[in-house]
Amino acid sequence: MKTVCGTPGYCAPEILRGCAYGPEVDMWSLGIITYIFSSENSDAGVSGVKKLIVLDPKKRLTTFQALQHPWVTGKAANFAHMDTAQKKLQEFNARRKLKAAVKAVVASTRLGSASSHSNHDGPKSSQHQPLSQESDECVEEKEAATGSFVEPQPVVFQEEAPEEEP
């Protein structure tokens, strides 16, 4: 192939030069991505990446060779960090569950307070009254204030009983 394609930061040199290329370009990209996302600086990991980002495509690891590399097979793995990773994962899941519970309580409270307001307000002119109206601006303000993404709450409608005639 000779089509110039891909993100320049991940492309193999032969693509950027406009030369003919083959599947070796994918191995180059794999090496770049592995280098960027790898937090492990083991000798095996570094040697694997170095064998993928070689300028000469004929000297790069093939897919088969990469799959047999000790870093990929796990033979060179250092499991000392697993306890810390497991603890962090448990903490993350606990925070996620707590956030879900808080959201459920907030939603329940909104539904309860909205239904009690609609019962005391008397008849309305429209058939549907929203229980929660949160504009995009309000969500954006919350995101800016907290520095985190706030999911917009769906608008829930409650059917009002039709007015009885006297």
GISULUR-V790725 format. One record per pair of residues at least 12 apart in sequence whose ideal C-beta (glycine too) atoms are under 10 Angstrom apart, sorted by sequence separation. I is the first residue (numbers start at 1). GAP is how many residues later the second one is. D is the distance in whole Angstrom. If there is no record, write none. Layout:
i:I gap:GAP d:D
i:I gap:GAP d:D
//
This chain:
i:2 gap:12 d:10
i:3 gap:12 d:8
i:4 gap:12 d:8
i:12 gap:12 d:7
i:13 gap:12 d:9
i:49 gap:12 d:10
i:117 gap:12 d:9
i:138 gap:12 d:9
i:139 gap:12 d:8
i:140 gap:12 d:10
i:2 gap:13 d:9
i:4 gap:13 d:9
i:12 gap:13 d:4
i:15 gap:13 d:9
i:35 gap:13 d:10
i:36 gap:13 d:10
i:48 gap:13 d:8
i:52 gap:13 d:10
i:118 gap:13 d:8
i:139 gap:13 d:5
i:1 gap:14 d:9
i:4 gap:14 d:6
i:11 gap:14 d:7
i:12 gap:14 d:8
i:14 gap:14 d:8
i:15 gap:14 d:9
i:34 gap:14 d:7
i:35 gap:14 d:5
i:51 gap:14 d:8
i:52 gap:14 d:7
i:115 gap:14 d:10
i:117 gap:14 d:9
i:138 gap:14 d:9
i:139 gap:14 d:8
i:3 gap:15 d:10
i:4 gap:15 d:10
i:10 gap:15 d:10
i:12 gap:15 d:8
i:13 gap:15 d:8
i:34 gap:15 d:5
i:35 gap:15 d:9
i:51 gap:15 d:8
i:114 gap:15 d:8
i:138 gap:15 d:10
i:2 gap:16 d:7
i:10 gap:16 d:10
i:12 gap:16 d:4
i:33 gap:16 d:10
i:114 gap:16 d:8
i:115 gap:16 d:7
i:134 gap:16 d:9
i:136 gap:16 d:7
i:2 gap:17 d:7
i:4 gap:17 d:10
i:11 gap:17 d:8
i:12 gap:17 d:7
i:31 gap:17 d:8
i:32 gap:17 d:8
i:35 gap:17 d:8
i:48 gap:17 d:10
i:52 gap:17 d:9
i:114 gap:17 d:4
i:134 gap:17 d:10
i:135 gap:17 d:9
i:2 gap:18 d:5
i:3 gap:18 d:9
i:10 gap:18 d:8
i:11 gap:18 d:7
i:30 gap:18 d:10
i:31 gap:18 d:5
i:34 gap:18 d:7
i:35 gap:18 d:7
i:48 gap:18 d:7
i:51 gap:18 d:8
i:113 gap:18 d:9
i:114 gap:18 d:7
i:134 gap:18 d:6
i:1 gap:19 d:7
i:2 gap:19 d:7
i:6 gap:19 d:8
i:10 gap:19 d:5
i:12 gap:19 d:9
i:30 gap:19 d:9
i:31 gap:19 d:8
i:33 gap:19 d:10
i:34 gap:19 d:9
i:112 gap:19 d:10
i:134 gap:19 d:5
i:1 gap:20 d:6
i:5 gap:20 d:10
i:6 gap:20 d:10
i:9 gap:20 d:10
i:10 gap:20 d:9
i:12 gap:20 d:9
i:31 gap:20 d:8
i:32 gap:20 d:8
i:51 gap:20 d:10
i:111 gap:20 d:6
i:132 gap:20 d:10
i:133 gap:20 d:9
i:134 gap:20 d:9
i:1 gap:21 d:7
i:10 gap:21 d:9
i:11 gap:21 d:9
i:31 gap:21 d:3
i:32 gap:21 d:6
i:48 gap:21 d:5
i:110 gap:21 d:6
i:111 gap:21 d:8
i:132 gap:21 d:5
i:134 gap:21 d:8
i:1 gap:22 d:10
i:6 gap:22 d:10
i:7 gap:22 d:9
i:10 gap:22 d:5
i:30 gap:22 d:6
i:31 gap:22 d:4
i:47 gap:22 d:8
i:48 gap:22 d:8
i:49 gap:22 d:9
i:110 gap:22 d:5
i:131 gap:22 d:10
i:132 gap:22 d:8
i:133 gap:22 d:6
i:6 gap:23 d:7
i:9 gap:23 d:7
i:10 gap:23 d:7
i:29 gap:23 d:9
i:30 gap:23 d:9
i:31 gap:23 d:8
i:47 gap:23 d:9
i:48 gap:23 d:4
i:131 gap:23 d:10
i:132 gap:23 d:6
i:133 gap:23 d:10
i:1 gap:24 d:9
i:9 gap:24 d:10
i:27 gap:24 d:9
i:28 gap:24 d:6
i:29 gap:24 d:9
i:45 gap:24 d:9
i:47 gap:24 d:7
i:48 gap:24 d:7
i:107 gap:24 d:10
i:110 gap:24 d:10
i:130 gap:24 d:10
i:131 gap:24 d:8
i:132 gap:24 d:6
i:7 gap:25 d:10
i:27 gap:25 d:5
i:28 gap:25 d:6
i:44 gap:25 d:7
i:45 gap:25 d:9
i:46 gap:25 d:9
i:107 gap:25 d:8
i:130 gap:25 d:5
i:131 gap:25 d:5
i:132 gap:25 d:10
i:10 gap:26 d:9
i:26 gap:26 d:10
i:27 gap:26 d:9
i:28 gap:26 d:8
i:44 gap:26 d:5
i:45 gap:26 d:5
i:106 gap:26 d:10
i:130 gap:26 d:7
i:131 gap:26 d:7
i:9 gap:27 d:9
i:27 gap:27 d:9
i:28 gap:27 d:9
i:43 gap:27 d:10
i:44 gap:27 d:4
i:45 gap:27 d:10
i:128 gap:27 d:10
i:129 gap:27 d:10
i:130 gap:27 d:6
i:131 gap:27 d:6
i:24 gap:28 d:10
i:42 gap:28 d:10
i:43 gap:28 d:9
i:44 gap:28 d:9
i:48 gap:28 d:9
i:129 gap:28 d:7
i:130 gap:28 d:8
i:28 gap:29 d:8
i:31 gap:29 d:8
i:42 gap:29 d:7
i:44 gap:29 d:10
i:47 gap:29 d:9
i:128 gap:29 d:4
i:129 gap:29 d:6
i:24 gap:30 d:9
i:27 gap:30 d:8
i:30 gap:30 d:10
i:31 gap:30 d:8
i:44 gap:30 d:10
i:127 gap:30 d:9
i:128 gap:30 d:7
i:129 gap:30 d:9
i:30 gap:31 d:9
i:40 gap:31 d:8
i:44 gap:31 d:8
i:45 gap:31 d:8
i:126 gap:31 d:10
i:128 gap:31 d:7
i:129 gap:31 d:6
i:24 gap:32 d:9
i:25 gap:32 d:7
i:28 gap:32 d:7
i:34 gap:32 d:9
i:44 gap:32 d:3
i:45 gap:32 d:10
i:127 gap:32 d:7
i:128 gap:32 d:7
i:24 gap:33 d:4
i:27 gap:33 d:5
i:28 gap:33 d:10
i:30 gap:33 d:9
i:38 gap:33 d:9
i:43 gap:33 d:8
i:44 gap:33 d:8
i:45 gap:33 d:10
i:127 gap:33 d:6
i:23 gap:34 d:9
i:24 gap:34 d:8
i:26 gap:34 d:10
i:27 gap:34 d:6
i:42 gap:34 d:6
i:44 gap:34 d:9
i:126 gap:34 d:8
i:22 gap:35 d:7
i:24 gap:35 d:9
i:25 gap:35 d:9
i:27 gap:35 d:7
i:31 gap:35 d:9
i:42 gap:35 d:8
i:127 gap:35 d:8
i:21 gap:36 d:7
i:22 gap:36 d:10
i:24 gap:36 d:5
i:27 gap:36 d:7
i:30 gap:36 d:7
i:40 gap:36 d:10
i:42 gap:36 d:6
i:124 gap:36 d:6
i:23 gap:37 d:10
i:24 gap:37 d:9
i:26 gap:37 d:8
i:34 gap:37 d:9
i:40 gap:37 d:9
i:123 gap:37 d:8
i:19 gap:38 d:9
i:24 gap:38 d:8
i:27 gap:38 d:9
i:34 gap:38 d:10
i:40 gap:38 d:8
i:123 gap:38 d:9
i:23 gap:39 d:8
i:24 gap:39 d:10
i:27 gap:39 d:7
i:121 gap:39 d:10
i:123 gap:39 d:9
i:124 gap:39 d:10
i:13 gap:40 d:10
i:23 gap:40 d:7
i:118 gap:40 d:6
i:123 gap:40 d:5
i:12 gap:41 d:9
i:13 gap:41 d:10
i:14 gap:41 d:9
i:40 gap:41 d:8
i:119 gap:41 d:10
i:122 gap:41 d:10
i:123 gap:41 d:10
i:12 gap:42 d:10
i:13 gap:42 d:6
i:14 gap:42 d:10
i:39 gap:42 d:9
i:114 gap:42 d:8
i:118 gap:42 d:7
i:12 gap:43 d:9
i:13 gap:43 d:9
i:14 gap:43 d:6
i:110 gap:43 d:8
i:115 gap:43 d:6
i:13 gap:44 d:9
i:114 gap:44 d:7
i:12 gap:45 d:7
i:111 gap:45 d:7
i:107 gap:46 d:7
i:110 gap:46 d:9
i:106 gap:47 d:8
i:107 gap:47 d:9
i:111 gap:47 d:9
i:12 gap:48 d:9
i:103 gap:48 d:8
i:107 gap:49 d:9
i:103 gap:50 d:9
//
